[in-house]
Amino acid sequence: MATSHNGVLNFNIGVLGHVDSGKTSLARSLSTVASTACFDKNPQSQARGITLDLGFSSFTLPIPPHLDSTDYHSLQLTLVDCPGHATLIKTIIGGAQIIDLMLLVVDVVKGMQTQTAECLIIGEITCKKMVVVLNKIDLLPGNKRNLVVEKMTKRILKTLETTTFRNCKVVPIAASPADNDPALGIDDLIETLKGEVYLPRRSGDGDFIFSIDHCFAIKGQGTIMTGTVTSGSVKLHDVVEIPAMKESRKVKSMQMFKEPVSSAVQGDRLGLCVTHFDPKLIERGYLASPGAVLTLYAAVIKLNPFASSKVLLTTGRSIT
């Protein structure tokens, strides 16, 4: 078990679903602390009206009763808001690999859509638990709302029968109702999430590997990389390597959601400041213990196609 930070358990929740299902509105309704690129701060996202990059935010709750026996007293739920558009599938996968639980957001009016199914496949690979959120229930006529929600819930559970998420919880909500009305069902969703939280396997052992999702410079301080610790641990003044650049840097400072920390372990969301380099040289990638990440020029990889895959793999075929 990794050492806790001031008794706070960090639990990463991926928010996935079809484009325009209300993922970002849901993240905004739940969150109390905003972080990197959250809530579509990217100007291109605002211009196009869709999420184009991973967004991170969080909120904190008391530790649930079923985790009372641990040394944690507080639960920090980190939300990873993933894009829903098909052309951004690589970005979605980049977010999915660091989550402990998936929130699959479904537009209750439209039901399961193309990217909903793709996100479900990604979820089966990357996490153990899922909660389905039926969003936009405010668009349903009041006298038919309960009936429509009941039918959609049964339809989704039927679809999930052959997956690892059979019998998962389904919660109806309206994250951003029209006319600035209060959100619906958010308290029920929070209670559901508290019940689904488990103690992830965290370890500070092994090489430090840090999945970078954003990189930028702050004048007079250095270069900031934000991301998630996927392996090992890191502390202030450690020397870390940027494998893509084949350069090493010293850790100057670290923060978790704007709070300074002196160390971080596997599973922690982190902003890490190192001595300056041009942030344009690395948008995404890895930071690691020196020598931990090797450069590959060729590799033999075993692929297991999904049952639903229609792609025929043949010798010489190019795949991405």
Secondary structure, DSSP 8 states (H G I E B T S, - for coil): ----BTTEEEEEEEEEESTTSSHHHHHHHH-SEE-TTGGG-SHHHHHHTS--S-EEEEEEEE--GGGTTSS--EEEEEEEE---SGGGHHHHHHHHTT-SEEEEEEETTT-S-HHHHHHHHHHHHH-SEEEEEEE-GGGS-TTTHHHHHHHHHHHHHHHGGGSTTTT-EEEE-BSS-GGG---BSHHHHHHHHHHH---------S--EEEEEEEEEETTTEEEEEEEEEESEEETT-EEEETTTTEEEEEEEEEETTEE-SEEETT-EEEEEES---GGG-SSEEEESTTSS---S---------TT------TT----
